[in-house]
Every structure is written in structure tokens, then in C-alpha cells.
Amino acid sequence: MEDEFGDWRISAVGTIKEDIPAAYPGGPSHKAGTPIYQSTLVQTEDKQNIGFTLPSSTAMALNIAINAAKSAKDFKSRIAYGKVATPQGSGLAVNHDSDECLFNYFEQCMIAVTFSYQAIEVFCNHTIAREIKEATEVKRRKKRVILSPLELERQLSTEEKISLILPKIKGLPTPKGKRPWEAFKKLKEARDSTIHMKNIDQQAVDTESLYFQFLSKDCDIFPQAAIAMIHYFLNGKEPRWLKKLL
């Protein structure tokens, strides 16, 4: 999305409603309709102050995931197979000349999965930080506990945040049992296998293995799962960066 406001990943942008005169002689003045951006300032190790327009962390994570999924699709299309006999019957084997494409494909899938999940995590944490100002009661492990907004961010799993906390914040029913939830569970399974890879993920024949998931699905389902879950909570109130992806 390239419009009068610039890059689509900008965190927040609006326009000035009325003319703003200079605050001091020689200072800047602004006309109504002038874009105004959320910005921030950092100081480098050599004490240099650098100001910049603040990006949406969720949008950047989604963009990384989407680009990785596109790259994965390209690598997958270039993998060559040959017919072989296997202990389970006839099958296909990736030609050795395609090993590089195959491994690149796996790597891009891992990136897509990781950043798709991170997009949901960031969205949850930012929503909690912005919209919850007091301690909240949460049912965890058959007990009710009171957690501050910061404790909600740090102690609850992403699954708990989207099933328990965000529905309260947004006044919506839990997404559990709905289509976005089913897609999220598949994303979570692939993400957990990617981040916490176990021996089973190296096995040749197993429907739970990470490589099975990557070879039997299109990689773009992972960023789409993240977009669908975020959209569930923002339907009708989509920020500019999310509209770009719908």
C-alpha cells in the first residue's frame, strides 16, 4: 500500500484537523490535512539520537512471513522428484540435485511459521498493553488468579491470550471452535515443532513430523492463519496495515 501516507507498515498515521501555527518565532507551522505519524527516538552507543517513524511490529512480522512463504513456493516448484520403491510401496524421492532447493524450502517454511506466530504474539501483547490498565482475573489450571497487565503479557501463553483475554477486551466470543482457531492450531503445531524440534521431526514417516507438515501443505497457510486470527479481533476496525493484507 503506497498512498499519501507512505509505507503500509507504519504503525499509526493520521491527519491534522486544523491549522497549527508556529509555537515560536521561526518554528514550523502545519496546515490542516498534513499527515502526522507516530514516531520514536533511540540513542546509539555513541550517543547519537535518531528519530524515525514507528513501524507496526505485527505488520513487519507478517511481511517477513508472507515474503518467506512466497520464497518457499518458488523453491518448492523447482524441486525435482524421481520414482522409487520404498518399504511402504512405490513413492517419490527428491533428486540429489534438488537437495539445495529442498533445504532452502524448509528454511523458508521455518521463517514463515516463526514470524506468523510472532505476529499473533506481538498483536496480543500490544493489545493487552494498550487496552488493559488494571489487574484482571484469569482462570488458569483450574484456579483463579489476579494478574497485572504486564503479568498477562509475560505469564500467559499466546493460546490463552487469544482464547481468554482478547475476547474480553474486544467484547467478542472466544475464537475457539471457529475457523480462525483451527488454522491457528495448525500454525502453533508447526511453530512448536520448528522452535522445539525433536527427534520425531527427523523421522521418515510420521504425520506429526515437521517435514511432513511442510511437504503436505502450502506454506502460505501459515501467514494466512495469523492474518485471519488478527482480523477476527479487528473486524470492522482494521488498521491501515491490516487492510493492505486482506
MIROVO-929146 format. One record per residue (C-alpha): residue in one letter; x, y, z. Coordinates in Angstrom, 3 decimals. Layout:
! MIROVO-929146
+------+----------+----------+----------+
: code :       xx :       yy :       zz :
+------+----------+----------+----------+
:    A :        X :        Y :        Z :
...
+------+----------+----------+----------+
//
This chain:
! MIROVO-929146
+------+----------+----------+----------+
: code :       xx :       yy :       zz :
+------+----------+----------+----------+
:    M :    0.000 :    0.000 :    0.000 :
:    E :    1.665 :    3.161 :   -1.217 :
:    D :   -0.594 :    6.159 :   -0.658 :
:    E :   -0.170 :    9.738 :    0.507 :
:    F :    0.895 :    8.403 :    3.904 :
:    G :    3.813 :    6.246 :    2.699 :
:    D :    4.758 :    2.698 :    3.647 :
:    W :    1.897 :    0.399 :    4.666 :
:    R :    3.791 :   -0.908 :    7.721 :
:    I :    3.676 :    2.442 :    9.533 :
:    S :    2.252 :    1.845 :   13.000 :
:    A :   -0.144 :    4.793 :   13.142 :
:    V :   -0.810 :    7.765 :   10.899 :
:    G :   -3.492 :   10.423 :   10.744 :
:    T :   -4.003 :   13.992 :    9.584 :
:    I :   -4.109 :   17.327 :   11.372 :
:    K :   -7.686 :   18.580 :   11.645 :
:    E :   -6.956 :   22.300 :   11.989 :
:    D :   -4.137 :   24.641 :   11.067 :
:    I :   -1.418 :   24.718 :   13.722 :
:    P :    0.574 :   27.973 :   13.939 :
:    A :    4.262 :   28.042 :   14.788 :
:    A :    4.867 :   27.586 :   18.509 :
:    Y :    7.790 :   30.015 :   18.426 :
:    P :    9.273 :   32.561 :   16.024 :
:    G :   10.763 :   30.758 :   13.068 :
:    G :    9.282 :   27.435 :   14.173 :
:    P :    7.304 :   25.111 :   11.893 :
:    S :    3.600 :   25.610 :   11.216 :
:    H :    1.249 :   22.979 :    9.835 :
:    K :   -1.827 :   23.129 :    7.629 :
:    A :   -4.980 :   21.084 :    8.163 :
:    G :   -4.685 :   17.773 :    6.336 :
:    T :   -0.956 :   17.435 :    6.942 :
:    P :   -0.078 :   13.806 :    7.793 :
:    I :    1.045 :   13.135 :   11.351 :
:    Y :    2.925 :    9.970 :   12.253 :
:    Q :    3.662 :    8.055 :   15.416 :
:    S :    7.410 :    8.300 :   15.876 :
:    T :   10.087 :    7.331 :   18.348 :
:    L :   13.655 :    8.174 :   19.299 :
:    V :   16.609 :    5.934 :   20.067 :
:    Q :   20.127 :    6.715 :   21.176 :
:    T :   23.016 :    4.762 :   19.698 :
:    E :   26.065 :    3.598 :   21.630 :
:    D :   27.955 :    6.709 :   20.509 :
:    K :   25.183 :    8.909 :   21.990 :
:    Q :   23.704 :    9.829 :   18.611 :
:    N :   19.948 :   10.470 :   18.801 :
:    I :   17.991 :    9.033 :   15.880 :
:    G :   14.299 :    9.693 :   15.368 :
:    F :   12.148 :    7.696 :   12.975 :
:    T :    8.584 :    6.788 :   12.073 :
:    L :    7.465 :    3.857 :   14.216 :
:    P :    6.647 :    0.678 :   12.292 :
:    S :    3.983 :   -1.803 :   13.340 :
:    S :    5.826 :   -4.819 :   14.756 :
:    T :    2.864 :   -7.008 :   13.818 :
:    A :    2.901 :   -5.756 :   10.228 :
:    M :    6.648 :   -6.356 :    9.910 :
:    A :    6.354 :   -9.892 :   11.271 :
:    L :    3.538 :  -10.624 :    8.824 :
:    N :    5.527 :   -9.149 :    5.952 :
:    I :    8.531 :  -11.335 :    6.774 :
:    A :    6.260 :  -14.394 :    6.943 :
:    I :    4.491 :  -13.585 :    3.671 :
:    N :    7.749 :  -12.994 :    1.800 :
:    A :    9.211 :  -16.216 :    3.207 :
:    A :    6.110 :  -18.137 :    2.100 :
:    K :    6.459 :  -16.706 :   -1.420 :
:    S :   10.120 :  -17.688 :   -1.484 :
:    A :    9.225 :  -21.163 :   -0.206 :
:    K :    6.693 :  -21.587 :   -3.010 :
:    D :    9.365 :  -20.738 :   -5.576 :
:    F :   11.865 :  -23.219 :   -4.121 :
:    K :    9.215 :  -25.944 :   -3.893 :
:    S :    8.321 :  -25.528 :   -7.567 :
:    R :   11.948 :  -26.239 :   -8.520 :
:    I :   12.280 :  -29.497 :   -6.588 :
:    A :   12.665 :  -32.489 :   -8.927 :
:    Y :   11.479 :  -35.976 :   -7.968 :
:    G :   12.109 :  -39.488 :   -9.226 :
:    K :   10.016 :  -42.632 :   -8.796 :
:    V :   11.379 :  -45.149 :   -6.285 :
:    A :   10.349 :  -48.267 :   -4.406 :
:    T :   10.007 :  -47.826 :   -0.629 :
:    P :    9.208 :  -50.211 :    2.260 :
:    Q :    5.696 :  -48.749 :    2.162 :
:    G :    5.291 :  -49.201 :   -1.586 :
:    S :    6.020 :  -47.052 :   -4.627 :
:    G :    6.825 :  -43.437 :   -3.977 :
:    L :    8.929 :  -40.459 :   -4.940 :
:    A :   12.388 :  -39.349 :   -3.879 :
:    V :   13.849 :  -35.885 :   -4.183 :
:    N :   16.708 :  -35.918 :   -6.678 :
:    H :   20.076 :  -35.126 :   -5.101 :
:    D :   20.438 :  -32.211 :   -7.497 :
:    S :   17.401 :  -30.692 :   -5.772 :
:    D :   18.694 :  -31.002 :   -2.221 :
:    E :   19.628 :  -27.320 :   -2.135 :
:    C :   16.132 :  -26.255 :   -3.228 :
:    L :   14.565 :  -28.664 :   -0.738 :
:    F :   16.617 :  -27.392 :    2.188 :
:    N :   16.014 :  -23.779 :    1.163 :
:    Y :   12.313 :  -24.598 :    1.039 :
:    F :   12.391 :  -25.996 :    4.571 :
:    E :   14.262 :  -22.930 :    5.826 :
:    Q :   11.783 :  -20.516 :    4.279 :
:    C :    8.894 :  -22.507 :    5.755 :
:    M :   10.528 :  -22.245 :    9.180 :
:    I :   10.824 :  -18.481 :    8.784 :
:    A :    7.205 :  -18.191 :    7.646 :
:    V :    5.954 :  -20.276 :   10.567 :
:    T :    8.049 :  -18.480 :   13.178 :
:    F :    7.120 :  -14.961 :   12.124 :
:    S :    3.455 :  -15.812 :   11.512 :
:    Y :    3.215 :  -16.940 :   15.109 :
:    Q :    5.246 :  -13.973 :   16.302 :
:    A :    2.782 :  -11.638 :   14.573 :
:    I :   -0.032 :  -13.026 :   16.725 :
:    E :    2.121 :  -12.838 :   19.862 :
:    V :    3.021 :   -9.199 :   19.228 :
:    F :   -0.572 :   -8.295 :   18.408 :
:    C :   -1.781 :   -9.857 :   21.655 :
:    N :    0.855 :   -8.144 :   23.781 :
:    H :    0.316 :   -4.731 :   22.225 :
:    T :   -3.450 :   -5.050 :   22.624 :
:    I :   -3.115 :   -6.011 :   26.288 :
:    A :   -0.668 :   -3.164 :   26.964 :
:    R :   -2.893 :   -0.563 :   25.277 :
:    E :   -6.307 :   -1.618 :   26.490 :
:    I :   -5.912 :   -3.193 :   29.944 :
:    K :   -4.995 :   -0.775 :   32.723 :
:    E :   -5.948 :   -2.793 :   35.817 :
:    A :   -5.322 :   -6.273 :   37.201 :
:    T :   -7.511 :   -8.935 :   35.604 :
:    E :   -8.869 :  -12.198 :   36.962 :
:    V :   -7.935 :  -15.215 :   34.876 :
:    K :   -8.770 :  -18.898 :   35.278 :
:    R :   -5.594 :  -20.948 :   34.903 :
:    R :   -5.069 :  -24.613 :   35.674 :
:    K :   -8.440 :  -24.783 :   37.455 :
:    K :   -7.540 :  -21.807 :   39.654 :
:    R :   -8.495 :  -18.151 :   39.501 :
:    V :   -5.578 :  -15.737 :   39.686 :
:    I :   -5.276 :  -11.956 :   39.516 :
:    L :   -2.656 :  -10.727 :   37.056 :
:    S :   -1.455 :   -7.236 :   36.190 :
:    P :   -1.314 :   -6.220 :   32.501 :
:    L :    2.445 :   -6.886 :   32.478 :
:    E :    1.929 :  -10.296 :   34.091 :
:    L :   -0.710 :  -11.106 :   31.479 :
:    E :    1.850 :  -10.414 :   28.771 :
:    R :    4.616 :  -12.407 :   30.417 :
:    Q :    2.843 :  -15.340 :   32.037 :
:    L :    0.006 :  -16.295 :   29.702 :
:    S :    0.604 :  -18.350 :   26.602 :
:    T :   -0.409 :  -16.931 :   23.245 :
:    E :   -3.168 :  -19.539 :   23.148 :
:    E :   -4.538 :  -18.265 :   26.476 :
:    K :   -4.339 :  -14.666 :   25.335 :
:    I :   -6.397 :  -15.204 :   22.199 :
:    S :   -8.917 :  -17.555 :   23.829 :
:    L :   -9.380 :  -15.781 :   27.192 :
:    I :   -8.038 :  -12.226 :   27.297 :
:    L :   -8.579 :  -10.681 :   23.873 :
:    P :  -12.247 :  -11.774 :   23.715 :
:    K :  -12.805 :   -9.865 :   26.989 :
:    I :  -11.006 :   -6.802 :   25.682 :
:    K :  -12.856 :   -6.732 :   22.369 :
:    G :  -16.235 :   -7.903 :   23.653 :
:    L :  -16.216 :  -10.914 :   21.348 :
:    P :  -16.850 :  -14.631 :   21.828 :
:    T :  -13.772 :  -16.811 :   22.043 :
:    P :  -12.443 :  -17.865 :   18.636 :
:    K :  -12.211 :  -21.452 :   19.896 :
:    G :  -14.102 :  -23.799 :   17.620 :
:    K :  -14.217 :  -21.282 :   14.786 :
:    R :  -12.277 :  -21.370 :   11.520 :
:    P :   -9.510 :  -18.954 :   12.638 :
:    W :   -8.889 :  -21.165 :   15.665 :
:    E :   -8.420 :  -24.322 :   13.611 :
:    A :   -5.929 :  -22.539 :   11.356 :
:    F :   -4.148 :  -21.156 :   14.420 :
:    K :   -3.785 :  -24.637 :   15.924 :
:    K :   -2.080 :  -25.877 :   12.761 :
:    L :    0.217 :  -22.861 :   12.847 :
:    K :    1.004 :  -23.464 :   16.513 :
:    E :    1.800 :  -27.117 :   15.859 :
:    A :    4.236 :  -26.194 :   13.087 :
:    R :    5.745 :  -23.376 :   15.158 :
:    D :    6.270 :  -25.598 :   18.198 :
:    S :    7.911 :  -28.240 :   16.024 :
:    T :   10.142 :  -25.594 :   14.433 :
:    I :   11.246 :  -23.935 :   17.677 :
:    H :   11.408 :  -27.131 :   19.745 :
:    M :   12.467 :  -29.635 :   17.101 :
:    K :   12.519 :  -33.184 :   18.412 :
:    N :   13.797 :  -36.485 :   17.095 :
:    I :   10.345 :  -37.344 :   15.749 :
:    D :   10.685 :  -34.432 :   13.321 :
:    Q :   13.650 :  -36.207 :   11.713 :
:    Q :   11.716 :  -39.448 :   11.162 :
:    A :   10.916 :  -40.623 :    7.666 :
:    V :    7.214 :  -41.462 :    8.011 :
:    D :    5.173 :  -39.639 :   10.607 :
:    T :    2.167 :  -37.389 :   10.132 :
:    E :    3.260 :  -35.319 :   13.130 :
:    S :    6.745 :  -34.581 :   11.847 :
:    L :    7.696 :  -31.060 :   10.820 :
:    Y :    8.806 :  -32.109 :    7.350 :
:    F :    5.501 :  -33.913 :    6.809 :
:    Q :    3.690 :  -30.673 :    7.600 :
:    F :    5.861 :  -28.681 :    5.217 :
:    L :    5.668 :  -31.145 :    2.328 :
:    S :    1.940 :  -31.813 :    2.611 :
:    K :    0.793 :  -28.175 :    2.889 :
:    D :    1.329 :  -24.911 :    1.080 :
:    C :    3.484 :  -22.623 :    3.208 :
:    D :    1.220 :  -19.617 :    2.684 :
:    I :   -1.385 :  -21.139 :    5.029 :
:    F :    0.772 :  -20.007 :    7.946 :
:    P :    0.759 :  -16.219 :    7.405 :
:    Q :   -2.872 :  -16.505 :    6.324 :
:    A :   -3.672 :  -18.162 :    9.665 :
:    A :   -2.077 :  -15.246 :   11.503 :
:    I :   -3.924 :  -12.674 :    9.403 :
:    A :   -7.239 :  -14.470 :    9.956 :
:    M :   -6.794 :  -14.568 :   13.740 :
:    I :   -5.819 :  -10.899 :   13.958 :
:    H :   -8.698 :   -9.933 :   11.677 :
:    Y :  -11.104 :  -11.822 :   13.934 :
:    F :  -10.398 :   -9.328 :   16.691 :
:    L :  -10.245 :   -6.238 :   14.452 :
:    N :  -13.115 :   -6.943 :   12.051 :
:    G :  -14.665 :   -3.603 :   11.151 :
:    K :  -11.848 :   -1.667 :   12.832 :
:    E :   -8.917 :   -2.721 :   10.683 :
:    P :   -5.813 :   -0.540 :   10.908 :
:    R :   -4.278 :    0.655 :    7.682 :
:    W :   -1.585 :   -2.045 :    7.670 :
:    L :   -4.110 :   -4.868 :    8.058 :
:    K :   -6.295 :   -3.572 :    5.213 :
:    K :   -3.268 :   -3.983 :    2.968 :
:    L :   -3.255 :   -7.736 :    3.668 :
:    L :   -6.977 :   -8.511 :    3.379 :
+------+----------+----------+----------+
//
